[in-house]
Amino acid sequence: MSSQNEQAIREQAAEWVVREGAGPLSPEQQRALAQWCGSDPRHARAYALAQATWADLGQLAGLPAAAPSLALAPPARALDRRRRPRLRQGLASAAALLLAVLTLHWAPQAWQGWRADYSTRAGEVRQVTLADGSRVDLDSHSAIELAFNDQERRVRLLSGEAVFSAAPVTAQETRPFVVEYAGASSRALGTRFVVGAAGEGGWVGMLEHSVAVELQSPPQQGRASQVLKEGESLRYDQRLGLRPWPQHDLQRATDWQRGVLVFERQPLGEVVARLNQYRPGRIVVASEQLAQRQVSGVFRLGNLDSVPAVLGNELQANLVELAGLALLY
């Protein structure tokens, strides 16, 4: 089965459906859509769900007139060039709203429940100790499956992010400790590292000592293996292979272990994307201009209910709250 990130699949499905809502697809786009849906059964299921959800969103016509960009965009051919930037903004807003609703209804825990040995809910952070003495810190919305055998101590990260503190190899414990996620295996050469989702693949960061990362199949381009040293991070996927991530702040990325999320002059869009991982509902930013506004702050994981109102007041933005959905515009 493909290891493509489920969130990336939802995003692509939402983009296709919103494109269709803007007007008929070109023959080239129709072929690309058919190819995408046929390349993975999950793509077809996500596309069908996005279509149904898009139709249901027509019932949200009662939103305040102050958010006109959320209305379904008219066919692109009916617009002149002066209105195309507004169309693009409208499509982006509609796609964001559709993706938010899809994420709320996808319920990844429904399929993880029977497969995962350990998992966390929205806003929950949990530490578990494995049979070999290794510790795993699970981030919000995360799940792992254990696959220990006589040859190795393998842990499969099913979703989310986790910090692994591997019990060392000794004369008594000779099996290597390996974490598998998104088509890559990370073998501990030290004690502590983090693995998580990134786009259509994943990322690995080394907190203590070193870790060997290797793709399970050759990428279309780029490197297939690399040893990470302490303080280093990398991203990977099947298209571009393993690549360094020097600008990634490992300390900031793992602040959730201390029960906080810290942001310093980051775009609102990035802040909201991270906050959404820790709340049962969804925050949506309805305009690209607002999404680029910079935000700084420290948010405690146990007190995120008031976040939409705090962001709205700080940025002097309008806020509409529906069931499980907060819209900033």
Secondary structure, DSSP 8 states (H G I E B T S, - for coil): -----HHHHHHHHHHHHHHHHHS---HHHHHHHHHHHHT-HHHHHHHHHHHHHHHHGGGGTTS-TT-GGGS----GGGS-GGGHHHHHHHHHHHHHHHHHHHHHHH-THHHHHHH-SEE--TT--EEEE-TTS-EEEE-TT-EEEEEE-SS-EEEEEEESEEEEE-----SS--S-EEEEETTEEEEESSSEEEEEEETTEEEEEEEESEEEEEESS--SSSBSEEEEETT-EEEEETTTEEEE-TT--HHHHTGGGGTEEEEEEEEHHHHHHHHTTSSSSEEEE--HHHHTSEEEEEEETT--TTHHHHHHHHHT--EEEETTEEEE-
